[in-house]
């Protein structure tokens, strides 16, 4: 009959009676035999009881452990948390099947003192024999004629034994030193792990502190940000200049408004002075007023034209006076007859004509004088000729 093996894969005892801190987790256990060693009260028996509770969970109060096992290539997870026991096969809740009855569980958990008793002498002897390598020491003693007393300490075997014991002692001391070194190394490695863990914790708490400070600064800045108006993201930086311009424009507009108000007040006073009836003005009167207003506008336009013409004539007069004489006193012209001034103008034109003719004749005389000089004419004759021409 083939029996289904129950192969323990992992075991982690988190808490048990007498072990409030639990035991170190064990993984990758061998499929057949696993040997657990350690000093007294190190948890060897507690580990055996924990395995028994995984198979036959009975009194689980105060126990917190989890482990995994393989049965027929199926993966089982066993979790015990005080009175709550959960077993799962391939991730689904199920109950262990095919294991021995709970009453037979005692056969798989035997202490040495339970083996060494009157009923189990043969089993105890066999265990003792196997513990020393499977040898029968009594038979070996009889065969080697071993006795409790040594008859002669000078025999070579005794000397060799003494040397071997001395060598064994030396090797044992070396082994103890090595063991101490290993223990120290393990302690140093444990201290290193604790130091690294402390360093990691220190770095972690440092980062937590930085995070808390950053979070506090963030909340502070966020609170300050909330105090600003919601329109702040839309600002461009030119608002002060724009506000200044707007204030100037507003001031100008207020001035213009004041001017318009003054004009309106003046117009209102003029309307009051017109004494327009409260029931309004007849349409015919309004039409006549509009015609009068248009006539006034036309007269005003013609008046502006006449004023412009007068200004132009005055400028022409000034230019003419400047042409006649820059320092001419026009006040002396008062009382003159303008009709005679017209004849004077004709006289001046005739005078200008005669002056032109005079200049021409003078030029001709000068030319004749030159010719006479060339012909050696007497000075008296030339002078008489010039005087005659001038007369």
C-alpha positions as CSV (number, residue, x, y, z in Angstrom):
1,X,0.0,0.0,0.0
2,X,1.5,3.3,-1.1
3,X,1.2,6.1,1.5
4,X,0.9,9.8,0.5
5,X,3.8,11.8,2.0
6,X,3.1,15.0,3.8
7,X,6.1,17.2,2.8
8,X,6.6,20.3,4.9
9,X,8.0,23.2,2.8
10,X,7.9,26.3,5.0
11,X,7.2,27.1,8.6
12,X,7.0,30.5,10.4
13,X,6.1,30.5,14.1
14,X,5.1,34.1,14.9
15,X,3.9,33.5,18.4
16,X,3.4,30.5,20.7
17,X,3.0,30.0,24.5
18,X,6.5,30.5,25.9
19,X,7.7,32.2,22.7
20,X,6.0,35.6,22.5
21,X,8.4,36.7,19.8
22,X,8.1,33.5,17.8
23,X,10.8,31.7,15.9
24,X,12.9,32.5,12.9
25,X,11.1,31.5,9.7
26,X,12.2,28.3,8.0
27,X,12.0,27.7,4.3
28,X,13.3,25.3,1.7
29,X,13.0,22.3,4.1
30,X,14.2,19.0,2.8
31,X,11.6,16.5,1.6
32,X,12.8,13.6,3.9
33,X,14.9,14.4,7.0
34,X,15.5,17.8,8.6
35,X,17.7,18.1,11.7
36,X,17.2,21.0,14.0
37,X,19.8,21.6,16.7
38,X,20.3,24.2,19.4
39,X,20.7,24.6,23.2
40,X,18.0,24.1,25.7
41,X,14.9,26.4,25.4
42,X,15.9,27.5,21.9
43,X,12.6,26.3,20.4
44,X,13.3,22.7,19.1
45,X,10.4,21.1,20.9
46,X,8.2,24.1,20.1
47,X,9.0,23.7,16.5
48,X,7.9,20.0,16.7
49,X,4.7,21.0,18.4
50,X,4.0,23.7,15.8
51,X,4.4,21.1,13.0
52,X,2.0,18.8,14.9
53,X,-0.5,21.7,15.1
54,X,-0.2,22.2,11.4
55,X,-1.3,18.6,10.8
56,X,-3.7,18.1,13.7
57,X,-4.9,21.6,14.9
58,X,-6.4,21.1,18.3
59,X,-5.4,23.5,21.1
60,X,-4.4,26.5,19.0
61,X,-5.2,29.3,21.5
62,X,-2.2,31.7,21.7
63,X,-0.6,30.2,18.6
64,X,0.0,32.4,15.5
65,X,1.9,30.6,12.6
66,X,1.7,30.0,8.9
67,X,3.3,27.3,6.8
68,X,3.0,25.4,3.5
69,X,3.2,21.7,2.6
70,X,2.9,19.5,-0.5
71,X,0.6,16.5,-0.7
72,X,0.3,14.7,-4.1
73,X,1.9,17.7,-5.9
74,X,-0.8,19.9,-4.4
75,X,0.2,23.0,-2.6
76,X,-1.4,23.6,0.8
77,X,-1.3,26.7,2.9
78,X,-2.0,26.5,6.6
79,X,-2.6,29.6,8.7
80,X,-3.3,29.5,12.4
81,X,-4.3,32.6,14.3
82,X,-5.3,31.6,17.8
83,X,-8.6,29.7,17.5
84,X,-9.0,30.5,13.8
85,X,-7.5,27.9,11.4
86,X,-7.5,28.3,7.6
87,X,-6.3,25.6,5.3
88,X,-6.2,26.2,1.5
89,X,-5.4,23.9,-1.4
90,X,-4.1,25.6,-4.5
91,X,-5.6,28.9,-3.2
92,X,-9.0,27.5,-2.3
93,X,-10.3,26.7,1.2
94,X,-10.3,23.0,1.9
95,X,-9.6,20.4,4.6
96,X,-6.6,18.2,4.9
97,X,-7.4,14.6,3.8
98,X,-5.5,11.3,4.1
99,X,-3.6,12.1,7.2
100,X,-3.5,9.8,10.3
101,X,-6.1,10.2,13.0
102,X,-5.3,12.8,15.7
103,X,-5.1,10.0,18.3
104,X,-2.0,8.7,16.5
105,X,-0.3,12.1,16.5
106,X,1.6,11.1,19.7
107,X,3.6,8.6,17.7
108,X,5.2,11.4,15.7
109,X,6.2,13.6,18.7
110,X,8.4,11.6,21.1
111,X,10.9,13.1,23.5
112,X,14.0,11.2,24.7
113,X,12.8,10.8,28.2
114,X,9.6,9.2,26.8
115,X,11.7,6.6,25.0
116,X,13.9,5.6,27.9
117,X,11.6,3.7,30.2
118,X,10.9,0.1,31.2
119,X,8.7,-0.7,28.3
120,X,11.0,0.7,25.6
121,X,14.4,-0.6,26.7
122,X,15.2,-2.2,23.4
123,X,14.2,1.0,21.5
124,X,16.3,3.1,23.8
125,X,19.3,0.8,23.4
126,X,18.9,1.0,19.6
127,X,18.7,4.7,19.7
128,X,21.9,4.9,21.9
129,X,23.7,2.5,19.6
130,X,22.7,4.5,16.5
131,X,23.8,7.7,18.2
132,X,27.4,6.4,18.5
133,X,27.6,5.3,14.9
134,X,25.8,1.9,15.2
135,X,28.7,0.2,17.1
136,X,28.3,-2.3,20.0
137,X,30.7,-0.9,22.6
138,X,30.4,-3.9,25.0
139,X,31.3,-6.4,22.2
140,X,34.2,-4.2,21.1
141,X,35.4,-3.9,24.7
142,X,35.4,-7.7,25.1
143,X,37.1,-8.2,21.8
144,X,39.8,-5.7,22.5
145,X,40.1,-6.9,26.1
146,X,39.5,-3.4,27.3
147,X,39.7,-2.9,31.1
148,X,39.1,0.1,33.4
149,X,42.7,-0.1,34.7
150,X,45.9,0.4,32.7
151,X,48.6,-2.1,33.6
152,X,51.6,-0.4,32.0
153,X,51.6,3.3,30.9
154,X,54.8,2.8,29.0
155,X,53.5,0.7,26.3
156,X,53.4,2.2,22.9
157,X,49.6,2.1,22.6
158,X,49.3,4.2,25.7
159,X,51.8,6.7,24.5
160,X,50.1,6.9,21.2
161,X,46.8,7.4,23.0
162,X,48.3,10.1,25.2
163,X,49.7,11.9,22.1
164,X,46.3,11.5,20.4
165,X,44.5,12.9,23.4
166,X,47.0,15.8,23.5
167,X,46.5,16.4,19.8
168,X,42.8,16.0,20.2
169,X,42.9,18.6,23.0
170,X,44.9,21.0,20.9
171,X,42.6,20.5,18.0
172,X,39.6,20.9,20.3
173,X,41.1,24.2,21.6
174,X,41.7,25.3,18.0
175,X,38.2,24.2,17.1
176,X,36.9,26.2,20.1
177,X,38.8,29.2,18.9
178,X,37.4,28.7,15.5
179,X,34.0,28.3,17.0
180,X,34.5,31.5,19.0
181,X,35.6,33.2,15.8
182,X,32.5,32.0,14.0
183,X,30.4,33.1,16.9
184,X,32.1,36.5,16.9
185,X,31.6,36.6,13.1
186,X,28.0,35.8,13.5
187,X,27.6,38.4,16.2
188,X,29.4,40.9,14.0
189,X,27.2,40.0,11.1
190,X,24.2,40.3,13.3
191,X,25.5,43.7,14.6
192,X,26.1,44.7,11.0
193,X,22.6,43.7,10.0
194,X,21.2,45.6,13.0
195,X,23.4,48.6,12.1
196,X,22.3,48.5,8.5
197,X,18.7,48.1,9.6
198,X,19.2,51.1,12.0
199,X,20.8,53.1,9.1
200,X,17.8,52.2,6.9
201,X,15.4,53.2,9.6
202,X,17.4,56.4,10.2
203,X,17.3,57.2,6.5
204,X,13.6,56.3,6.4
205,X,12.8,58.5,9.4
206,X,14.9,61.3,7.9
207,X,12.9,61.0,4.7
208,X,9.7,60.9,6.7
209,X,10.9,64.1,8.5
210,X,11.7,65.8,5.2
211,X,8.3,64.7,3.9
212,X,6.5,66.1,6.9
213,X,8.4,69.4,6.6
214,X,7.7,69.5,2.9
215,X,4.1,68.7,3.6
216,X,3.9,71.4,6.2
217,X,5.5,73.9,3.9
218,X,3.1,72.8,1.1
219,X,0.1,73.4,3.3
220,X,1.4,76.7,4.4
221,X,2.1,77.8,0.8
222,X,-1.3,76.4,-0.2
223,X,-3.0,78.4,2.5
224,X,-1.2,81.5,1.4
225,X,-2.1,80.8,-2.2
226,X,-5.8,80.4,-1.3
227,X,-5.7,84.0,0.2
228,X,-5.0,85.4,-3.3
229,X,-7.9,86.2,-5.6
230,X,-8.8,83.5,-8.1
231,X,-7.9,85.9,-10.9
232,X,-4.2,85.8,-10.1
233,X,-3.3,83.1,-12.7
234,X,-4.6,85.4,-15.4
235,X,-2.2,88.3,-14.5
236,X,0.6,89.2,-17.0
237,X,2.6,91.7,-15.0
238,X,1.5,94.8,-16.9
239,X,-1.6,95.4,-14.7
240,X,0.0,98.3,-12.8
241,X,0.8,100.3,-15.9
242,X,-2.7,99.4,-17.3
243,X,-4.4,100.5,-14.1
244,X,-2.3,103.8,-14.1
245,X,-3.4,104.4,-17.7
246,X,-7.0,103.6,-16.8
247,X,-6.9,106.0,-13.9
248,X,-5.5,108.7,-16.2
249,X,-8.2,107.9,-18.7
250,X,-10.8,108.0,-15.9
251,X,-9.5,111.3,-14.7
252,X,-9.6,112.7,-18.3
253,X,-13.1,111.3,-18.7
254,X,-14.2,112.9,-15.4
255,X,-12.8,116.2,-16.7
256,X,-14.7,115.8,-20.0
257,X,-17.8,114.8,-18.0
258,X,-17.5,117.9,-15.9
259,X,-17.1,120.0,-19.1
260,X,-20.2,118.4,-20.6
261,X,-22.1,118.9,-17.4
262,X,-21.0,122.6,-17.4
263,X,-22.2,122.9,-21.0
264,X,-25.4,121.2,-20.1
265,X,-25.9,123.5,-17.2
266,X,-25.2,126.5,-19.5
267,X,-27.6,125.1,-22.1
268,X,-30.2,124.6,-19.4
269,X,-29.7,128.2,-18.3
270,X,-30.1,129.4,-21.9
271,X,-33.2,127.3,-22.2
272,X,-34.5,128.9,-19.1
273,X,-33.7,132.3,-20.5
274,X,-35.6,131.5,-23.7
275,X,-38.7,131.0,-21.5
276,X,-40.0,128.2,-23.7
277,X,-43.6,127.3,-22.7
278,X,-44.1,124.2,-20.7
279,X,-46.5,122.9,-23.3
280,X,-43.8,123.1,-26.0
281,X,-43.2,125.2,-29.1
282,X,-45.5,125.1,-32.1
283,X,-44.2,123.2,-35.1
284,X,-44.3,126.3,-37.3
285,X,-42.2,128.2,-34.9
286,X,-39.7,125.4,-34.8
287,X,-39.5,125.4,-38.6
288,X,-38.9,129.1,-38.6
289,X,-36.3,128.8,-35.9
290,X,-34.5,126.1,-38.0
291,X,-34.6,128.4,-41.0
292,X,-33.2,131.3,-39.0
293,X,-30.5,129.0,-37.6
294,X,-29.5,127.9,-41.1
295,X,-29.4,131.6,-42.2
296,X,-27.3,132.5,-39.2
297,X,-24.9,129.6,-40.1
298,X,-24.7,130.8,-43.7
299,X,-24.1,134.4,-42.6
300,X,-21.4,133.1,-40.1
301,X,-19.8,131.2,-43.0
302,X,-19.8,134.2,-45.3
303,X,-18.5,136.4,-42.4
304,X,-15.6,133.9,-41.9
305,X,-14.8,134.1,-45.6
306,X,-14.9,138.0,-45.5
307,X,-12.6,138.0,-42.5
308,X,-10.2,135.7,-44.3
309,X,-10.3,138.0,-47.3
310,X,-9.7,141.1,-45.1
311,X,-6.8,139.4,-43.4
312,X,-5.3,138.5,-46.8
313,X,-5.8,142.1,-48.1
314,X,-4.1,143.4,-44.9
315,X,-1.2,141.1,-45.5
316,X,-0.9,142.2,-49.2
317,X,-1.1,145.9,-48.0
318,X,1.7,145.3,-45.6
319,X,3.8,143.6,-48.3
320,X,3.1,146.5,-50.6
321,X,4.1,149.0,-48.0
322,X,7.3,147.1,-47.2
323,X,8.1,147.2,-51.0
324,X,7.6,151.0,-51.1
325,X,9.5,151.9,-48.0
326,X,10.2,149.7,-44.9
327,X,9.8,152.7,-42.5
328,X,6.9,154.4,-44.2
329,X,4.4,156.2,-41.9
330,X,0.9,155.4,-43.2
331,X,-0.6,157.8,-40.7
332,X,0.4,160.7,-43.0
333,X,-1.9,159.3,-45.7
334,X,-5.0,160.3,-43.9
335,X,-7.1,162.9,-45.8
336,X,-5.6,161.9,-49.2
337,X,-8.0,161.9,-52.2
338,X,-7.9,158.4,-53.6
339,X,-9.0,159.6,-57.0
340,X,-5.9,161.7,-57.3
341,X,-3.9,158.7,-56.1
342,X,-5.0,156.8,-59.2
343,X,-3.6,159.6,-61.4
344,X,-0.5,159.6,-59.4
345,X,-0.1,156.0,-60.1
346,X,-0.3,156.7,-63.9
347,X,2.3,159.5,-63.3
348,X,4.6,157.0,-61.5
349,X,4.3,154.5,-64.4
350,X,5.2,157.2,-66.9
351,X,8.1,158.3,-64.7
352,X,9.3,154.7,-64.6
353,X,9.1,154.5,-68.4
354,X,11.1,157.7,-68.8
355,X,13.7,156.6,-66.3
356,X,14.1,153.4,-68.4
357,X,14.5,155.4,-71.5
358,X,17.0,157.7,-69.7
359,X,19.0,154.7,-68.7
360,X,19.0,153.5,-72.3
361,X,20.1,156.8,-73.6
362,X,22.8,157.1,-71.0
363,X,24.2,153.8,-72.0
364,X,24.2,154.8,-75.6
365,X,26.0,158.1,-74.7
366,X,28.6,156.1,-72.8
367,X,29.1,154.0,-75.9
368,X,29.4,157.0,-78.1
369,X,31.8,158.5,-75.6
370,X,34.0,155.5,-75.9
371,X,33.9,155.8,-79.7
372,X,34.8,159.4,-79.6
373,X,37.6,158.8,-77.3
374,X,38.8,156.2,-79.8
375,X,38.6,158.8,-82.5
376,X,40.4,161.4,-80.3
377,X,37.5,163.8,-80.1
378,X,38.1,166.9,-78.0
379,X,36.8,166.8,-74.5
380,X,34.9,170.0,-74.9
381,X,32.8,168.7,-77.7
382,X,32.0,165.4,-76.0
383,X,30.9,167.2,-72.8
384,X,28.7,169.5,-74.8
385,X,27.2,166.6,-76.5
386,X,26.5,164.8,-73.3
387,X,25.0,167.9,-71.8
388,X,22.8,168.3,-74.8
389,X,21.5,164.8,-74.6
390,X,20.7,165.1,-70.9
391,X,18.7,168.3,-71.5
